[in-house]
């Protein structure tokens, strides 16, 4: 089962900011956080 931080691609665009600021992202390592931010920019 994937960690919560990997839910990113399935989060609706309107909820993206909320997801990025969610405390769950703190459970991810630096690589995952940077990858999530990069993906977030591509979704816009």
C-alpha positions as CSV (number, residue, x, y, z in Angstrom):
1,X,0.0,0.0,0.0
2,X,1.4,3.4,-1.0
3,X,2.0,6.0,1.6
4,X,-0.5,8.9,1.8
5,X,1.9,11.3,0.0
6,X,1.6,9.4,-3.2
7,X,-2.1,10.2,-3.5
8,X,-1.1,13.4,-5.2
9,X,-2.0,12.4,-8.8
10,X,-5.5,11.5,-7.7
11,X,-6.2,14.8,-5.8
12,X,-8.7,17.1,-7.6
13,X,-7.1,20.4,-8.8
14,X,-9.2,22.6,-6.5
15,X,-7.9,20.6,-3.6
16,X,-4.3,20.7,-4.7
17,X,-3.2,23.6,-2.5
18,X,-4.9,21.9,0.5
19,X,-3.1,18.7,-0.3
20,X,0.3,20.4,-0.6
21,X,-0.1,22.0,2.8
22,X,-1.5,18.9,4.4
23,X,0.5,17.6,7.4
24,X,0.6,14.1,5.7
25,X,3.2,15.5,3.2
26,X,5.6,15.7,6.1
27,X,5.6,11.9,6.2
28,X,7.2,11.9,2.8
29,X,11.0,12.3,2.3
30,X,12.5,15.4,0.5
31,X,12.6,13.6,-2.8
32,X,8.9,12.8,-2.7
33,X,8.0,16.4,-1.6
34,X,10.0,17.9,-4.4
35,X,8.5,15.5,-6.9
36,X,5.0,16.4,-5.6
37,X,5.7,20.1,-6.0
38,X,7.0,19.5,-9.6
39,X,3.9,17.5,-10.5
40,X,1.7,20.2,-8.9
41,X,3.2,22.8,-11.3
42,X,2.4,20.6,-14.2
43,X,-1.2,20.2,-13.2
44,X,-2.0,23.9,-13.3
